[in-house]
Amino acid sequence: MLLDREVPLKVLLAAGRSAALGHGSIVVVEGEAGIGKTSLLREFAEHSDNGCRVLWGWCEALFTPCPLGPLQDMGQLLDPRVAALLKQAAPPERLFPALLNALQHSGDTIILIFEDVQWADNATLDLVKYLGRRISLLPTVLVLTLRSDEIGADHPLTHVLGDLPSASVSRIALQPLSREAVAALTEQSGRCADDLYRITEGNPFFVTELLASETEPGRIPHSIRDAVWARLSRLTAGERKALEVISIVPGGVEPWLVRALLGVEADTLLDQCLARGLLRRDGQGAVMFRHELARQATLERLPPSLQRSLHSIVEAAISQLVTTKAPALLVRRVHHAASAEDGARVLELAPQAAAHAAHLGAHRDAASHLATALRYIAQATPEQAAQLYEDWAYEAGLALDVYEPVIEAHHRAIDIWRELGRIEKIGPNLCRLSRLYWRRGEGKAAEDCADQAVCEMERLPPGPELAMAYSTRSQLHMLHYRFDEAIEWGLRAIALADQLGQIETRVHALNNVGTALLFSDRPGGRDRLEETLALALEHGFHDHAVRAYTNFAECAVLSKDFVLAERLLAEGIAFATRHDLDTAAQYLLGRQAELRMEQGRFREAETIAQGVMNLERLPMVMHLPALTVLGRVHMRLGVPDGMAVLLNALQEGLATGELQRIVPVRLALAEGAWLHEDHNACTEQLTALASIDLDRYRSWDFGELAVWWQRCGMAMPLPAPSAQIPLPHSAELHGGPLAAAKEWDRLGLPYDSALALMQVRGADAGPALARAVTIFESLEARPAAALARKQAQRWGVARQLPKARRGPYGAARRHPLGLTRHEQQVLALIVAGKSNKEAAHLLSRSPRTIEHQVSAVLSKFSAASRMEVLLRLRGEPWLLPTEDVLPPWKDRPVSEV
């Protein structure tokens, strides 16, 4: 009998009906252990339409969960191709799209139930996130059950649920049974409902277990453990033994394992326990406790020595099984070996399980396996210990935030390898340490490690470790604008990588060299960046491909090649979104915001940059481009927090020690001081910039410094640069501000053009200031417009200026991707799920016109399909059309993506 669950059941059934129409969703069913989540879902499965297939999978409370445990449970019942990929331990980039394809083309409505996701492995959480972004387009309901009392704000599941599209998620928080419901359950038992309600607080499992325990009235146990123990005490010795043995295994126990543990009596004892309702079978024939709490209570009855013995027996039994599932069974073997406190077995098995998890991309799980092995580090040989420290630090560094234990583990590995004389193992650890220190903003430590890696590896015959040490050294030089050194070390890395056939190192080093060449205005940079991008895409190096897009696009933005920048940013953001590389996508969005700022599209730049900054837990370096743009745009728009945001960006940039994080911010602070006629603050920023080695500046950065030096009337001359100053800067420096403005117009930078016009003197000053004010006001650049008007008053040319605008500026906002008004209307209909034919009817346009406009939208999104457009919109909601462009036919909010 299911009580107090009518409303949650209606929510689930409604989700199933909606999925049958092609509008899938996620339903999260949460509550404390024993609250009745599974009972509700069984009722839902019974009442679902005939066209629904309900598939169940479980997450289990192992020390380290089995990768993709729920999907493994579904196996052949889901799709043979997916099952085959699971057996092959296929990586997520192959497995997840195959699952998506199976769901799209199943022909049925699929209900996927993932039970107890609070214990989910990292790969399962990735799968939930992957499906969550696409679920609204599938005939699928993904039901997640979780114990709300076992997850907190820092639990990985909390972050995953927070990232899911809210429009596609329904949450059902199951509450304890009411006093009336408990009374209904006890009606036939002769028990006191009030006492039972008081003891159980309405927890359905507690109630049903206590009622089933046949405890005499007046002797009601005070906890569920006592209830389970009371029931166990009334069983036969054989039944009790069977339950105790089965309790040692989290989740389901396969028939072959039960027979290995219980011998010839296994089937008889299982039948008896099943008949009593103590156990149940799943769809694969595995047996399990009717409720996990019952298993835990049974396990608590066993003395620790007996538990260790049983865990050892279970591990030995599993080890005898040779099947295609052997890699997946490693997880369970590690759990039982650790529970048996068999250090030697853990040291043998945990690294194997970690390697399997890493192969699947579950680096957090790999780190967890290795952490289990580290508990027995005292029993390891020196070589085992060093490898464990090294591997754990590497996996933890990939999966977790940078923190002291990871760095310490690398140092321990280095110390042991050095004692063993394994010098070749020191280099990779030092390169990884360099990266970790760089992430923390500790530039000196990062460079020391890179230098040491090169020194150590050069004492040995040339190998792959030396090639990556050279490339790491090159990358740090490039990041710090030491371009000659970056190119020299990068070419060394490429030569050795080619000699050894190391494609990935070649890709890494080509990126460093190409970026250094482009930044220093030397030939050959673009060719190398095009090659590194092509190689990364060809060989499936997703991270390297995004890094190539990022550096190449940054070079294009810096050199004002906006056509190239638009293409690279569009492709890069689409690529990162397609491959769920969210952090890289946000960094690229920061660069896109920078491009929009340079183009004078301040409101679009503000929207994009603010969207990036609204995301939590984004690493410092990955949000710095957006933070810098937000400060510069707010300063130019006259938003009060502009200078404060810039000072925050400067503080973070100084921690990196990289000129690319420091120079643009100080220049922006100098500009802000100049706009407010604060000569002292302007001098402070420019003096700080001049104190840096000017030969390390990129030519465009030096040109900007030079013009601000002249505009602010600095007393001391600025040293001549070694590189050629770009044309618009050079024109202004040599007394041609009108020529500079014309060049800025040609390049597409209206704000810079207006700043140059403010430097015109003599007879042309009036018309130049009038044009500058017109530009500033069209951009909503209030501080610059106000200063230009003040300047005109001082020079007696104020009458030549356009009348001051009153009230809010009414500048038209363009779409960040350049969609026309008609294309934005088509985009709204794509979001609403309308076909081309429906769009043509609603917009009163020809089908051929709509076809062209849909193609234009896909092109501007760099999307291959409508689904990719929708995925992009979920990560960048500011790309949705605004209300003012939508005609009255709009039948649903476009925000419902």
Secondary structure, DSSP 8 states (H G I E B T S, - for coil): ---S-HHHHHHHHHHHHHHHTT--EEEEEEESTTSSHHHHHHHHHHHS-TTEEEEEEE----SS--TTHHHHHHGGGT-HHHHHHHHTT--HHHHHHHHHHHHHTSSSEEEEEEE-GGG--HHHHHHHHHHHTTGGGSSEEEEEEEEGGG--TTSHHHHHHHHS-GGGEEEEE-----HHHHHHHTTTTT--HHHHHHHHTT-HHHHHHHHHTT--TT---SSHHHHHHHHHHTS-HHHHHHHHHHTTSSS-B-HHHHHHHHGGGHHHHHHHHHHTTSEEE-TTS-EEESSHHHHHHHHHTS-HHHHHHHHHHHHHHHHT--STTHHHHHHHHHHHHHHTT-HHHHHHHHHHHHHHHHHTT-HHHHHHHHHHHHTTGGGS-HHHHHHHHHHHHHHHHHHS---HHHHHHHHHHHHHHHHHT-GGGHHHHHHHHHHHHHHTT-HHHHHHHHHHHHHHHTTS---HHHHHHHHHHHHHHHHTT-HHHHHHHHHHHHHHHHHHT-HHHHHHHHHHHHHHHHHTT-TTHHHHHHHHHHHHHHHT-HHHHHHHHHHHHHHHHHTT-HHHHHHHHHHHHHHHHHTT-HHHHHHHHHHHHHHHHHTT-HHHHHHHHHHHHTSSS--HHHHHHHHHHHHHHHHHHT-TTHHHHHHHHHHHHHHHT-HHHHHHHHHHHHHHHHHTT-HHHHHHHHHHHHTS-GGGS-HHHHHHHHHHHHHTT-SS-----SS---HHHHHHHTT-HHHHHHHHHHHT-HHHHHHHHTT--GGGHHHHHHHHHHHHHHTT-HHHHHHHHHHHHHHT-GGGS-----SS-------TT---HHHHHHHHHHHTT--HHHHHHHHT--HHHHHHHHHHHHHHTT-SSHHHHHHHHHH-GGGS--GGG--TT--S-TT--
